[in-house]
Amino acid sequence: MSVGELFSMRYKTLFTYLIFLFFWWNLSAQNDSIASRWIEGFWDATWITHPSAPGKEYGVFHFRKTFNLNKLPENFIIHISADNRYKLFVNGMEVCYGPARGDIRHWRFETIDIAPHLQEGDNIIAAVVWNAGAHSPAAQISQQSAFILQGNSVYESIVNTNQSWKILQNQAYTPELESIQNLNSYLVVGPGDRVDGMKYPWGWESLDYEDDGWLTPKTLSQGQGFGRGTDGNWLLIPRKIPFMEQYTMRLKKVRRYEGMKVDDIFLEGKSPIHIPAHTTCTILFDQTYLTVGYPTFTFNAGAKAEVKVTYSEALFDQKGQKGNRDSTDQKEIKGYTDIFITDGGLNRQFTPLWNRTWRYIQLDIKTFEEPLILEDFIAQFSGYPFKAKATIETDLPWIEDVWEVGWRTARLCAGETYYD
């Protein structure tokens, strides 16, 4: 072996060792609030799932548990995970979502202190869990639909997942696949949502919701920290990355409309759009830049109205070309789609299960016997919390534009994994 080869081998060994040390130092530094037994051994909580729904097929499931606190705790730390994805609510407030992506042998769980969201007396902790089944995103690994939550101490174990929880399969959801098929393109993000508001269990995450008809979940197995377990179930390991950055966004412009007039003042949240009965209309909104996040639409009345939401980074001309992204004249939108069917109730909010990417959002709305009111439309940006630590100074103005484009691209391409 030559000196160069020996040096190279030693360098690689040292590098691997340093990476190992960094990994465990980083893991330890971020998880001081996690009792060591949940990292290295069996959990007291069990994985729970629907008692009869197929575990590997498409499904959206709601989990609930009520519990009582004699006094407000200073801290109330829980550890939570699910397969495929979850959103967690405490007393009706969304507090986190996940899990950060991993594989079956390294399945991530999140740790969060929910004390700020608790109250004396009765409390409700709830989660929506979904599995896209055969339509899952390309990066999604899965064992089967399931949910787990573990209190960090004996006191917090009152919320451990077991058969004291309740579960409901939400029959309002079906995967929206037609728009993906029509794009005739390779997509890796999973299906859109088709949500029938007539079947939706509105208020399911609130304390006063009546869940008498909900089922007792089936228990699968105890949670297993990374140090234990050989039977092929999820081996749980703490999330190593921070939660995503989120902030509220509003759309910037109404670019065009058909079927009725829509003013930009609606985008300020001050002037609802009233859509008469038996009306078909189209509204094209422009964010003016590409972004990623969770759009939320708030509706009143309008039973059985169909709202089709299409997301795209540009419009297409008659030759199928995007061209200048600012141009919308004689162009049409093609993109990923969600479809919402309204039930006629008040303050009904529709939000996709997974985040969406857009510059343009088009609403195609069809009402029937009742008029529909679109009260508001906002979005929550969601992206990895990068911090800009570098600066650039130049007498070439275009360099600053390139810098801004690079920074925006980095933000949009990074979530729980680096997308592109």
C-alpha positions in Angstrom: 0.0 0.0 0.0 1.4 3.4 -1.0 1.7 6.3 1.4 -1.0 8.1 -0.4 -3.4 5.2 -0.2 -2.6 4.8 3.5 -3.2 8.5 4.1 -6.5 8.3 2.2 -7.7 5.3 4.2 -6.8 7.0 7.5 -8.5 10.2 6.4 -11.7 8.4 5.5 -11.7 6.5 8.8 -11.1 9.8 10.7 -13.8 11.5 8.7 -16.3 8.7 9.4 -15.5 8.8 13.1 -16.0 12.6 13.2 -19.3 12.2 11.5 -20.4 9.6 14.0 -19.4 11.8 16.9 -21.2 14.8 15.4 -24.3 12.7 14.8 -24.5 11.5 18.4 -23.5 14.9 19.9 -26.2 16.6 17.7 -28.8 14.0 18.7 -28.0 14.4 22.4 -27.9 18.2 22.2 -31.3 18.4 20.7 -33.1 15.9 22.9 -32.3 16.9 26.5 -36.0 16.9 27.2 -36.5 13.3 26.1 -36.2 10.6 28.8 -33.5 8.2 27.8 -35.7 5.2 28.0 -37.8 6.4 25.0 -34.6 6.6 22.9 -33.1 3.3 23.9 -35.9 1.0 24.9 -39.6 0.1 24.7 -42.3 2.7 25.0 -45.3 2.3 27.3 -47.5 3.7 24.6 -48.7 1.4 21.8 -49.1 2.0 18.1 -52.8 2.2 17.4 -54.8 2.0 14.2 -58.4 1.5 12.8 -59.8 -1.8 13.9 -61.0 -2.8 10.4 -59.7 -0.5 7.7 -56.9 -2.0 5.5 -53.7 -0.7 6.9 -51.8 -0.3 3.7 -54.5 1.4 1.6 -55.5 5.0 1.2 -57.2 6.3 4.3 -57.6 9.4 6.5 -58.1 8.8 10.2 -59.0 11.0 13.2 -57.8 10.1 16.8 -59.1 11.7 20.0 -58.6 11.5 23.7 -60.1 13.7 26.5 -58.3 14.0 29.8 -58.6 16.1 32.9 -56.0 18.3 34.7 -56.5 19.5 38.3 -54.0 22.3 37.7 -52.0 23.7 34.8 -48.5 22.1 34.6 -45.4 24.1 33.9 -44.4 21.6 31.2 -46.3 18.8 29.5 -43.9 17.0 27.1 -45.0 14.4 24.6 -43.4 12.4 21.9 -45.4 11.7 18.7 -45.2 9.9 15.4 -47.4 8.3 12.7 -47.4 6.5 9.4 -47.6 8.1 6.9 -48.2 11.7 8.3 -50.0 13.4 11.1 -51.2 16.8 12.3 -51.6 17.2 16.1 -54.3 19.4 17.8 -54.6 20.4 21.4 -57.9 22.0 22.5 -58.7 22.7 18.8 -55.3 24.4 18.1 -52.9 22.8 15.6 -49.6 22.6 17.4 -47.3 20.5 15.1 -47.1 18.1 12.1 -44.8 15.3 11.0 -43.1 13.0 11.3 -39.8 14.1 9.7 -39.1 11.5 7.0 -37.1 8.3 7.8 -37.2 4.6 7.1 -38.7 1.7 9.1 -35.5 1.2 11.0 -35.1 4.9 11.7 -38.6 6.2 12.1 -38.7 9.8 13.4 -40.7 11.1 16.3 -41.3 14.7 17.3 -41.0 16.0 20.9 -43.2 19.0 21.9 -44.2 20.7 25.1 -48.0 21.2 24.9 -48.4 23.0 28.2 -49.1 26.4 26.7 -52.2 24.9 25.0 -53.7 23.2 28.1 -56.3 24.4 30.5 -57.5 23.4 34.0 -60.3 20.8 33.8 -61.1 18.9 30.6 -58.7 18.9 27.6 -58.8 17.3 24.2 -55.8 16.0 22.3 -56.5 15.0 18.7 -54.7 14.0 15.5 -55.4 13.5 11.9 -53.3 10.7 10.3 -53.3 9.9 6.6 -51.9 7.2 4.4 -51.8 7.8 0.7 -51.4 4.1 0.0 -50.5 3.2 -3.6 -50.6 6.9 -4.4 -48.0 7.9 -1.7 -45.2 10.4 -2.6 -42.2 8.7 -4.1 -40.1 9.5 -1.0 -42.6 8.1 1.4 -41.7 4.9 3.2 -44.5 3.1 5.0 -45.3 0.1 7.2 -49.1 0.7 7.6 -51.5 3.3 8.9 -50.8 3.9 12.5 -50.4 6.5 15.3 -48.4 6.7 18.5 -48.0 9.3 21.3 -46.0 8.9 24.5 -45.9 11.1 27.6 -42.4 11.9 28.7 -43.0 11.1 32.4 -45.5 9.2 34.6 -47.6 12.4 34.9 -47.7 12.9 31.2 -48.5 9.3 30.4 -52.1 10.1 30.9 -52.2 10.8 27.1 -50.4 7.6 26.0 -51.9 6.0 23.0 -53.8 2.8 23.9 -57.5 1.7 23.8 -58.6 4.7 25.8 -58.3 6.7 22.6 -61.1 6.8 20.0 -60.8 6.6 16.2 -62.8 7.5 13.1 -62.1 6.9 9.4 -62.9 10.1 7.5 -65.0 9.0 4.6 -65.0 12.5 3.2 -61.6 12.0 1.6 -60.7 10.3 -1.7 -57.5 10.9 -3.7 -57.7 13.4 -6.5 -55.8 11.8 -9.4 -57.4 13.2 -12.6 -55.3 16.3 -12.7 -52.1 14.4 -12.3 -53.1 12.0 -15.1 -54.0 15.0 -17.4 -50.6 16.6 -16.9 -49.0 13.7 -18.6 -45.8 14.3 -16.5 -43.7 12.6 -13.9 -44.9 13.7 -10.4 -43.6 12.5 -7.1 -45.7 14.4 -4.6 -48.7 12.1 -4.2 -52.4 12.8 -4.9 -54.5 15.9 -4.4 -57.4 15.9 -2.0 -61.0 15.5 -2.9 -63.1 16.4 0.2 -66.8 16.0 0.5 -67.9 18.5 3.1 -71.3 16.7 3.4 -69.4 13.7 5.0 -66.8 15.6 7.0 -66.9 15.4 10.8 -66.8 19.1 11.4 -65.4 20.1 14.8 -63.8 16.7 15.4 -60.7 18.3 17.1 -62.7 20.3 19.6 -63.6 19.4 23.2 -67.4 19.7 22.8 -67.6 17.4 19.7 -69.8 14.3 20.3 -67.7 11.2 19.5 -70.0 8.5 20.9 -70.1 6.8 17.5 -66.3 6.6 17.2 -64.5 3.2 17.5 -62.0 1.8 19.9 -58.6 1.6 18.1 -56.7 -1.6 17.5 -53.4 -1.8 19.2 -50.4 -3.1 17.1 -47.3 -3.1 19.3 -45.4 -1.1 21.8 -43.3 1.7 20.5 -39.7 0.8 20.3 -36.7 3.1 20.7 -33.8 2.8 18.4 -31.9 0.6 20.8 -34.5 -2.2 20.8 -36.6 -4.3 18.5 -36.0 -6.9 15.8 -39.5 -7.7 14.6 -39.7 -5.3 11.7 -41.9 -2.6 13.3 -41.0 1.1 13.4 -37.8 1.7 15.3 -38.2 5.2 16.8 -35.5 7.8 16.7 -35.8 11.5 17.6 -36.3 14.1 15.0 -32.9 15.7 14.3 -34.0 18.8 12.4 -36.1 21.8 13.6 -39.7 22.2 12.8 -40.5 24.0 9.6 -40.7 27.8 9.5 -44.3 29.0 9.1 -45.8 32.4 8.5 -49.1 33.7 7.1 -49.2 34.8 3.4 -51.8 36.5 1.3 -52.2 36.4 -2.4 -51.2 39.6 -4.2 -53.5 40.0 -7.2 -56.6 38.9 -9.0 -55.4 38.4 -12.6 -58.7 37.6 -14.2 -62.2 36.4 -13.6 -65.1 34.9 -15.5 -68.8 34.6 -14.5 -68.7 37.4 -11.9 -66.5 40.4 -10.9 -63.8 40.0 -8.2 -61.8 42.8 -6.8 -58.3 42.8 -5.2 -59.9 44.0 -1.9 -61.0 40.4 -1.3 -57.3 39.5 -0.9 -57.0 41.8 2.1 -59.6 39.7 4.0 -62.1 42.6 4.2 -64.6 41.8 1.4 -66.0 38.3 1.0 -66.9 37.1 -2.5 -70.7 36.3 -2.8 -71.3 33.8 -5.5 -75.0 33.5 -6.5 -76.9 30.2 -6.8 -76.7 28.4 -10.1 -73.5 30.2 -11.0 -70.3 28.9 -12.7 -67.3 31.2 -12.2 -63.5 31.2 -12.5 -61.0 33.3 -10.5 -57.3 33.4 -11.2 -55.1 34.6 -8.4 -51.4 35.6 -8.7 -49.0 35.3 -5.7 -46.4 37.1 -8.0 -43.7 34.7 -7.0 -43.4 30.9 -6.5 -44.0 29.7 -3.0 -44.8 26.6 -0.9 -47.3 26.2 1.9 -50.7 25.3 3.1 -53.6 27.3 1.5 -56.8 27.7 3.6 -60.2 28.6 2.2 -63.1 29.7 4.4 -66.7 29.3 3.1 -70.2 30.0 4.3 -73.4 28.4 3.1 -73.5 27.2 -0.5 -74.5 23.5 0.1 -73.1 21.1 -2.5 -71.1 23.8 -4.3 -68.0 22.4 -6.0 -64.7 24.3 -5.6 -61.8 23.1 -7.8 -58.4 24.5 -6.8 -55.6 24.3 -9.3 -52.0 25.2 -8.5 -49.3 26.1 -11.0 -46.0 28.0 -11.3 -47.0 29.3 -14.8 -49.8 29.3 -17.4 -49.5 27.5 -20.7 -50.1 28.9 -24.3 -51.8 27.0 -27.1 -48.5 25.2 -27.9 -48.2 23.9 -24.4 -45.3 26.3 -23.6 -45.0 28.4 -20.4 -42.9 31.2 -21.8 -42.8 34.4 -19.7 -44.2 33.4 -16.2 -45.7 36.9 -15.8 -47.9 36.5 -18.9 -51.5 35.2 -18.6 -53.0 36.5 -21.8 -54.6 33.8 -23.9 -53.0 31.2 -21.6 -54.6 28.5 -19.5 -53.7 26.9 -16.2 -52.6 23.2 -15.9 -51.6 21.9 -12.6 -52.1 19.9 -9.4 -55.7 20.0 -8.1 -57.8 19.8 -5.0 -61.6 19.6 -5.0 -63.8 20.7 -2.2 -67.6 20.0 -1.9 -69.2 22.5 0.6 -71.9 21.3 3.0 -73.6 24.7 3.6 -72.3 25.2 7.1 -70.7 28.3 8.6 -67.0 29.1 8.7 -66.0 25.8 6.9 -62.2 25.8 6.4 -60.6 23.6 3.7 -56.9 23.0 3.9 -55.0 20.3 2.0 -53.4 17.5 4.0 -50.0 18.1 2.5 -48.4 21.3 1.3 -48.8 22.8 -2.2 -46.5 24.7 -4.5 -47.8 27.7 -6.6 -47.5 31.1 -8.1 -50.9 31.0 -9.6 -54.0 29.5 -8.0 -57.2 29.2 -9.9 -60.7 28.6 -8.4 -63.4 27.0 -10.6 -66.6 27.3 -8.6 -70.0 25.9 -9.4 -73.0 26.6 -7.1 -76.4 24.9 -7.1 -79.5 25.8 -5.1 -77.7 28.0 -2.6 -75.4 31.0 -2.9 -71.9 30.5 -1.7 -69.7 33.0 0.3 -66.0 32.8 0.0 -65.1 34.5 3.2 -61.3 34.5 3.0 -58.3 32.9 1.5 -54.9 32.8 3.3 -51.9 30.5 3.3 -49.2 29.4 5.7 -45.7 29.3 4.2 -43.8 26.1 5.1 -40.1 25.6 4.6 -36.9 24.6 6.3 -35.8 27.5 8.6 -32.6 28.4 6.8 -30.8 31.5 8.0 -29.0 33.8 5.5 -25.5 34.1 7.0 -23.7 35.4 4.0 -23.9 38.7 2.1 -22.7 39.9 -1.3 -21.5 43.3 -2.4 -21.0 44.2 -6.0 -21.4 47.0 -8.5 -23.2 44.7 -10.9 -27.0 45.0 -10.0 -27.9 41.7 -11.8 -25.7 39.8 -9.4 -28.0 40.8 -6.6 -30.9 39.5 -8.6 -29.1 36.2 -9.0 -28.4 36.1 -5.3 -32.1 36.6 -4.5 -33.2 33.9 -7.0 -30.7 31.5 -5.5 -31.9 32.2 -1.9 -35.5 31.8 -2.9 -34.7 28.5 -4.7 -33.0 27.1 -1.7 -36.0 28.0 0.5 -38.5 26.4 -1.8 -36.5 23.2 -2.4 -35.9 22.4 1.3 -38.5 20.9 3.7 -38.0 17.9 5.9 -35.8 16.7 3.1 -33.9 18.6 0.3 -36.2 18.2 -2.6 -34.2 19.3 -5.6 
